[in-house]
Amino acid sequence: MSETAKAEEIFETMGAIVTRWTMGSTAASAASFWRTELGDDPVEAELRLLALSGQFLGATVMAEAPSTLRILPDIPTLALPTVPEALRPLVCRILAASKDTVSRTELVHFLAARGWTTHPADWMPDASDEDAPDVYALWRDWAAFTAAGETTRRQTGDQLTADNWDDFWPAARKAALIGLRRRDPSAARALLEAKLGSENAEARLRLVSLLSERLSGDDVAFLESLAANDRAPKVKALATSMLARLGHGPAAGEDIAELAGFFAVKTKGLLRRSRVIDFQTPKTPAQWQRRKALLDGTDLTSFAGALGLTPQDLIAAWDWHVDPAADAGLIKLIVETGTDAQLAQAAGVVSELDATGLIAALAPRLGPAERARFAAAGLRAHGIGFEMAQVIAGVAARLDDPLAAPSGAKLLAGIRRDDAKPSDHAGEFRALGLLASQTAAQQTLQRLTAAGLLQGDPRLDMLRLNAALDDEGEKS
Amino acid sequence: MAIGLKAVEQLATDQSSLKAAAGLAKPAKWSGVGGSADGALIWGECAGSGANPYRVMADLRDLGNKCTCPSRKFPCKHVLGLLWLNAESIVPFVPADTPAWVSDWLGRRRGPSAARPPGAAAPSGEKDLHVARNVEPEAVEDPKDIARREAQAAKRNEDTERAILDALDALEQWIGDQLRLGLSGFIDDATARCRRIAARLVDGKAAALAGRIDELPARLLALAAGDRPRGTVVELAKLVLLARAFRATPRDAEIRRAVATSETRETVLADPRAPRIDAPWEVLAEQVQTRRDGLVSQTTWLLNLATSGPRFAILLDFFPASAGRRGSVFTPGERFQGELVFYPSQQPFRALLVRRDAADDTSALEWPVPDGSLSDALTRPLLAEPWAIELPLLLPQGRIARDDSGSAWWRSADGTATLPVAGNAEGLLSGTELTRTAAIWSGNRLTILAAQSTWGRIGGHV
């Protein structure tokens, strides 16, 4: 018998041998081809057969690959380069030290603002990661179509149109739509009008929210149709809030008179008489709650109108810091239903006060330059901490000398204290790293190490990354 | 920032620590010694009794310190040794960027209170540097004593061998019983049955074999249910082969290592047959795992970047779980030029790190091409070591594919080989061409340690 024939015979018998052992029967009698090797002692023969069979099965038999294997497509290259190789370990360490998704998201947004992306071995967004910067759209879609079991990416043109809408995966479509909205707001709206109906409620909500970019009177008709006809309450609410931002609030009902009853407009001053809002403080918890519910349910224009004022006058006449709950309610109204001009007005007024929380609430609707300006002002004039400043500024601030602020002096004093611990102020150092410009990050590092911090101190990782990473981002 | 020897003396917990530290305060024991530019931090790697070196670090401002050794003494002799090197300037502490492992420690430190300030009172007993420095003259031994000791050692060796052979008899008996009782019953009750025979093997001084059998149920469970009978036959067959190999050559160090215990570091270092390889190495992966027998194993896989020599090395250390969590010694992807001594074997794989050079010109080296054909690499090692459970492999160009159930397979670019992959192989690993892949083949699954691609190095999912 040839070697191959014998091997085949062994292979064919192996199934029977393993089955016999599985059931607890002896198997030596089945292996006639190894009769000589197994010998006459029945106990010894089973062990020898076991040794030979195991070696045969271990060396020659392995799981057969199914014929339907599919290869996933290449992970695409993004529009922004990956961070330089030398900085990858630092990025990985910051990612590993980020205990929550929010801080990881902050880091990737910071990198994107500076013109960089992560290496895909270090971090990739999930398909559903709506908070990831738009530059990662291709990777999100890659994750989506690999999870969906597809192997080839659909062909997409550069321009999103009604005809190729379905060829785009969700994240790329969102990114293309944002681009279109910036270039040609009407075309983007027309596209949404044509395609929105075929999307599910969650997708519709995300897509409609994109209209907040360059929102204008041209969008009113479309938003009104959504507010009236969309099937999803959340989409209706969003459309209503956007309409309010355009000065098209809903007709004020009876509730608005009830809300107005919690406030009064008085005049003050003898020569230059000006109006000021007087708060009719609620007397019971139920009243407090009622006022909050009424504030939540209205819009800025209706509220101001009920008091006989324009929104601008209302913001100017508001007496801040008297009723913090009312302050927060008004700011929420402005953020959700105010025009850009009203928002800027409110931000200007509030920034003069020591009201950091209110500025932070307004920040998401402000541009990066304004956010940076308010953060710098807060640091300088109101002594806010770096973490709060970073909340206001976002991730694209590039402040020139944040350490010169009062909080910087406090931080330096803190690290010089005798009982300073190695984990003290970790959040403040991280925020500093996100706030500073590259040059400022380099100078800040020097000053902190001169003040006694070790160069390798992990609290300085974000500053070190900022200092070492060339700023290739768009400057606003 | 300078410290004096007085500080080392005060920091030591007892005279024996100080004495041990004196023995370590020699350049030959250390590699990778460095310090931060401001002189506040110092670090170094000290060769201990294990395969991996210990990483030692200290903050000179408050003498806070950390070492990766499992010693319960704080500070341990390695820290004292490092401080001693610094105090007496025995080696230069070259200013360098703080390594990641030092930064990690800094981030986790509990604060200065955790370290004893230099002026604090001595913790216990009287200690004296001068006494510690004194090398006690070796007593001249009586030749009769030597002869008696050698005879005792030979007797002990014989006793051990006898005990192991008895234990192996019990093992074979046990394997025969499992066949007779039916492997389906064995598969259902593998953990308890394996535990019993493992305990018998421990009593019989076959500790390595016992550890292997303790881990056997976990390996079976990792298989698809339908593949477990085959997997059981392969596992039990390897035990029979190993037992027979021991009976044939009980003094063979390689087989003894697989059955009983490994040689000590000193024995391997002194063995002229142990190959010493000075080469550029890349750390493929590191794994710290708690085993069923209560030991924690620390495994480091290394890839030899030179054109010849053993392609892989594994640094393996065990320590009791009660010694606490141990920090990583290496960072995956890290490269170094260094000398390894391999445990004598037909296929040198397990090794000890002898020396690690400071010079670092290894970054430009490419991963080597696989030495032979893949089918050879999968089977040839089994001719020499049929009981081996894991084979390191360097795979040629290939790619991860998925089957209908979402399981991952590695497929060679030429389509001739397709191997099942353990775990999910997600993200970048599955979305790019893998020019080279380093993996462990365990007879039925490929565990990817690391791979090279157009995106650069990708870590596996160990």
HADDOCK unambig.tbl for C-alpha pairs under 7 A between the chains (distance, minus, plus):
assign (segid A and resid 18 and name CA) (segid B and resid 229 and name CA) 6.81 0.50 0.50
assign (segid A and resid 18 and name CA) (segid B and resid 230 and name CA) 6.78 0.50 0.50
assign (segid A and resid 21 and name CA) (segid B and resid 179 and name CA) 5.50 0.50 0.50
assign (segid A and resid 21 and name CA) (segid B and resid 182 and name CA) 5.53 0.50 0.50
assign (segid A and resid 21 and name CA) (segid B and resid 183 and name CA) 5.92 0.50 0.50
assign (segid A and resid 22 and name CA) (segid B and resid 182 and name CA) 4.79 0.50 0.50
assign (segid A and resid 22 and name CA) (segid B and resid 183 and name CA) 4.23 0.50 0.50
assign (segid A and resid 22 and name CA) (segid B and resid 184 and name CA) 5.06 0.50 0.50
assign (segid A and resid 22 and name CA) (segid B and resid 229 and name CA) 6.67 0.50 0.50
assign (segid A and resid 23 and name CA) (segid B and resid 182 and name CA) 4.77 0.50 0.50
assign (segid A and resid 23 and name CA) (segid B and resid 183 and name CA) 6.70 0.50 0.50
assign (segid A and resid 23 and name CA) (segid B and resid 184 and name CA) 6.70 0.50 0.50
assign (segid A and resid 24 and name CA) (segid B and resid 179 and name CA) 5.70 0.50 0.50
assign (segid A and resid 24 and name CA) (segid B and resid 180 and name CA) 4.66 0.50 0.50
assign (segid A and resid 24 and name CA) (segid B and resid 181 and name CA) 4.95 0.50 0.50
assign (segid A and resid 24 and name CA) (segid B and resid 182 and name CA) 3.43 0.50 0.50
assign (segid A and resid 24 and name CA) (segid B and resid 183 and name CA) 6.67 0.50 0.50
assign (segid A and resid 25 and name CA) (segid B and resid 180 and name CA) 6.27 0.50 0.50
assign (segid A and resid 47 and name CA) (segid B and resid 176 and name CA) 6.73 0.50 0.50
assign (segid A and resid 50 and name CA) (segid B and resid 233 and name CA) 6.70 0.50 0.50
assign (segid A and resid 50 and name CA) (segid B and resid 237 and name CA) 5.27 0.50 0.50
assign (segid A and resid 51 and name CA) (segid B and resid 237 and name CA) 4.17 0.50 0.50
assign (segid A and resid 51 and name CA) (segid B and resid 238 and name CA) 6.65 0.50 0.50
assign (segid A and resid 51 and name CA) (segid B and resid 240 and name CA) 6.04 0.50 0.50
assign (segid A and resid 51 and name CA) (segid B and resid 241 and name CA) 6.08 0.50 0.50
assign (segid A and resid 54 and name CA) (segid B and resid 233 and name CA) 5.37 0.50 0.50
assign (segid A and resid 54 and name CA) (segid B and resid 234 and name CA) 3.97 0.50 0.50
assign (segid A and resid 54 and name CA) (segid B and resid 237 and name CA) 4.87 0.50 0.50
assign (segid A and resid 54 and name CA) (segid B and resid 238 and name CA) 6.95 0.50 0.50
assign (segid A and resid 55 and name CA) (segid B and resid 234 and name CA) 6.59 0.50 0.50
assign (segid A and resid 55 and name CA) (segid B and resid 237 and name CA) 6.96 0.50 0.50
assign (segid A and resid 55 and name CA) (segid B and resid 386 and name CA) 6.96 0.50 0.50
assign (segid A and resid 57 and name CA) (segid B and resid 234 and name CA) 6.61 0.50 0.50
assign (segid A and resid 58 and name CA) (segid B and resid 234 and name CA) 5.81 0.50 0.50
assign (segid A and resid 58 and name CA) (segid B and resid 443 and name CA) 6.08 0.50 0.50
assign (segid A and resid 59 and name CA) (segid B and resid 379 and name CA) 5.71 0.50 0.50
assign (segid A and resid 62 and name CA) (segid B and resid 444 and name CA) 6.12 0.50 0.50
assign (segid A and resid 63 and name CA) (segid B and resid 444 and name CA) 6.92 0.50 0.50
assign (segid A and resid 65 and name CA) (segid B and resid 418 and name CA) 6.28 0.50 0.50
assign (segid A and resid 66 and name CA) (segid B and resid 403 and name CA) 6.71 0.50 0.50
assign (segid A and resid 68 and name CA) (segid B and resid 403 and name CA) 6.23 0.50 0.50
assign (segid A and resid 69 and name CA) (segid B and resid 401 and name CA) 5.91 0.50 0.50
assign (segid A and resid 69 and name CA) (segid B and resid 402 and name CA) 5.31 0.50 0.50
assign (segid A and resid 69 and name CA) (segid B and resid 403 and name CA) 4.60 0.50 0.50
assign (segid A and resid 70 and name CA) (segid B and resid 401 and name CA) 5.37 0.50 0.50
assign (segid A and resid 70 and name CA) (segid B and resid 402 and name CA) 5.29 0.50 0.50
assign (segid A and resid 70 and name CA) (segid B and resid 403 and name CA) 6.39 0.50 0.50
assign (segid A and resid 71 and name CA) (segid B and resid 400 and name CA) 6.74 0.50 0.50
assign (segid A and resid 71 and name CA) (segid B and resid 401 and name CA) 4.53 0.50 0.50
assign (segid A and resid 71 and name CA) (segid B and resid 402 and name CA) 6.49 0.50 0.50
assign (segid A and resid 72 and name CA) (segid B and resid 401 and name CA) 6.67 0.50 0.50
assign (segid A and resid 72 and name CA) (segid B and resid 430 and name CA) 6.69 0.50 0.50
assign (segid A and resid 72 and name CA) (segid B and resid 431 and name CA) 5.86 0.50 0.50
assign (segid A and resid 73 and name CA) (segid B and resid 431 and name CA) 5.98 0.50 0.50
assign (segid A and resid 74 and name CA) (segid B and resid 431 and name CA) 4.73 0.50 0.50
assign (segid A and resid 74 and name CA) (segid B and resid 432 and name CA) 4.94 0.50 0.50
assign (segid A and resid 75 and name CA) (segid B and resid 428 and name CA) 6.95 0.50 0.50
assign (segid A and resid 75 and name CA) (segid B and resid 431 and name CA) 5.06 0.50 0.50
assign (segid A and resid 75 and name CA) (segid B and resid 432 and name CA) 6.33 0.50 0.50
assign (segid A and resid 120 and name CA) (segid B and resid 428 and name CA) 5.95 0.50 0.50
assign (segid A and resid 121 and name CA) (segid B and resid 428 and name CA) 5.69 0.50 0.50
assign (segid A and resid 121 and name CA) (segid B and resid 458 and name CA) 6.14 0.50 0.50
assign (segid A and resid 421 and name CA) (segid B and resid 111 and name CA) 4.81 0.50 0.50
assign (segid A and resid 421 and name CA) (segid B and resid 112 and name CA) 6.93 0.50 0.50
assign (segid A and resid 422 and name CA) (segid B and resid 106 and name CA) 6.99 0.50 0.50
assign (segid A and resid 422 and name CA) (segid B and resid 107 and name CA) 6.65 0.50 0.50
assign (segid A and resid 422 and name CA) (segid B and resid 109 and name CA) 6.40 0.50 0.50
assign (segid A and resid 422 and name CA) (segid B and resid 110 and name CA) 6.90 0.50 0.50
assign (segid A and resid 422 and name CA) (segid B and resid 111 and name CA) 5.50 0.50 0.50
assign (segid A and resid 423 and name CA) (segid B and resid 107 and name CA) 6.61 0.50 0.50
assign (segid A and resid 456 and name CA) (segid B and resid 98 and name CA) 5.28 0.50 0.50
assign (segid A and resid 456 and name CA) (segid B and resid 103 and name CA) 5.54 0.50 0.50
assign (segid A and resid 457 and name CA) (segid B and resid 103 and name CA) 5.94 0.50 0.50
assign (segid A and resid 457 and name CA) (segid B and resid 106 and name CA) 6.41 0.50 0.50
assign (segid A and resid 457 and name CA) (segid B and resid 107 and name CA) 6.95 0.50 0.50
assign (segid A and resid 458 and name CA) (segid B and resid 103 and name CA) 5.70 0.50 0.50
assign (segid A and resid 458 and name CA) (segid B and resid 104 and name CA) 6.93 0.50 0.50
assign (segid A and resid 458 and name CA) (segid B and resid 106 and name CA) 6.96 0.50 0.50
assign (segid A and resid 458 and name CA) (segid B and resid 107 and name CA) 5.59 0.50 0.50
